[in-house]
Amino acid sequence: MSLYWVAQAVGGLAFIVGITMFIKRDDRKFKLQLALYSFIIGCHFFLMGANAAGMSAVLNALRTVISTRTRSIIVMFVFITLTLSLGLSQIKYAVELLPIAGTVMSTWALFRTRGLTTRCVMWCSTAGWVAHNIWLGSIGGSLTEGSFLIVNGINIIRFRRMQLRGIDPFQAENKAIKAR
């Protein structure tokens, strides 16, 4: 099996891990599954030779785990700085700016937003990753991020409709925050 197909298989594994992520209502479980997905897809990108995307994805994984423990603005800025400095240094093509911009957006969302707002910002971030992955020829990455767009988009609509009916879809998360 060639390195290309090994890379695509790793991308397929990432697809399996990532596909159910946006269904989760509990932000902590959502973030931990996002971290696992980000690490696996980062390995896929490195194997595909897309080092800027690989760097962004691995930083996503670390950042996401840390965001379950702190919402510190200083930590957020450290990750944004790392993403920009390490990611921008790896860019070969302009389209590689999309995952870096997506990582910056999602970093801000994970540290500064909650619930539906987090998912909306993540949806926008995902759009950039989809374009990048299609350009790269990443089968697993394109399927995963394309699925994220659809699944997260449907859940954003569903959660918003619940809110309009007076139901808090993020009730468990909100109770945990108040208990702190």
Secondary structure as UniProt FT lines:
FT   HELIX           3..18
FT   TURN            19..20
FT   HELIX           21..23
FT   HELIX           27..48
FT   HELIX           51..67
FT   TURN            68..69
FT   HELIX           73..88
FT   TURN            89..90
FT   HELIX           94..96
FT   HELIX           97..112
FT   HELIX           115..136
FT   HELIX           139..164
FT   TURN            165..166
FT   TURN            169..170
FT   HELIX           171..179
//
